[in-house]
């Protein structure tokens, strides 16, 4: 069972992703509201996958992604972003993100992306 850390400043998004993952055999080991919290929880929880929002307070997703890749160059990070943030998604992939999911997300696509890791 793959262990996932969900990072998004919107509680509703975290709850939606958690529901999809749990219903499809993933273990959600933690949640974070911003990039700073994500780095702390990654060290503590050592998840197999991180879903990472781009636009967040305190530390954005791109900065957090770069920090995660320094902690673990093999980290499986999936960017979850809203439509219209394509330039950020490109930057994230170049910084080490393995894939991305566009909000509003489709449940089947989320599972397909997570299973590909």
N, C-alpha and C positions, 0 to 999 in steps of 0.2 A: 504494500500500500504506500503510495507516494504521499509524503508529508509536505504541506503547503503553508506558507506565510502569506497572508493577504494584506496588502498595503494600499489604503485609500482613505482620504480624509472624510469621505461621505459614508456614514454608518449604513445607509440603505444599500450602497454598492457592495460594501463588505458583506452584509447580510445576504444579498442576492447571490454573490459569488460563493459564499459558504454553503448555501442551500444546494446550488448546482453541484458543487464538489462533493459534499457529503452524500448526496443521492447517487453519485456515480463512483463511489469507492475511494475517494481521496480523504486523507486525514488532515483537517485544518488544525495545525499546531499552534497558530497564533495569528493575531491581527495587529496592525499598526496604523496610526492616523497620519503619520508624516515620515519623511525620509530618515530623520534623526532616530526616531523610534525603530524604524525598520532595521537600521544598522545594529542597534543594540539587541533587538530580538533575533536577528540572523545569527549573531554570535552565540546567543543563549540557546536557541532552539535548533540550529543546524538543519533547516528544512531542505527538502529535495528540490522544491520549486518556490519561487517568489513571484506573486502577481503584483505589479507596481504601477500605480497611477502616476501621471506626469505632473499635473498641477496640484500642488499641496502646499500648505503653509509650513513655515519653519525650515524645511529642506525639501526642494522639489525632487521629482522622480529621476531626472537626469543626473543630478548631483549624487543622489542616493545610489543610483546604478553604478556610477563610477566608484563610489566607496565600496559597494558590494563586490565589484570585480577586483578591487585591491585586496579585500579580505579573502576572496576565493575566486581565482580566475576561471574556475569551472562552474560557477554558480549558474543555475538555470533560472533566468529572469525573463518573465513575460510582461511586456508593457501593456497596460490597459488604458486606452486614451479615447477621448471624444473625437468625433469627426472634426476635421479642420485643423488637426494637430500633426499633419503628415511630416512637416519638417522636424518636429521633435521626435517622431517615431524613427525617422532616418538617422538622426543623431544618436538615438538610443541603440539602434541596431549596430551602428558603427562603434559604439562604446561597449558592446558585448551582450546586449539583449538577444535572446534566442528566437523570440517571436513576438507578435503583438496581437491584441484583441481590441476591436473598435467598439466603443459604447455608442448606442445601446447594444449590448451583446446578445448573440444567439447562443442558447444553451448547448446545442450540438457542436457549434464552432469552438466554444470554450473547451469542451471535453476533448475534441479532436486536437486542439493545440496542446493541451496539457498531456495528453497521451503520447504526443510526438516526442516528448522530452525524455 
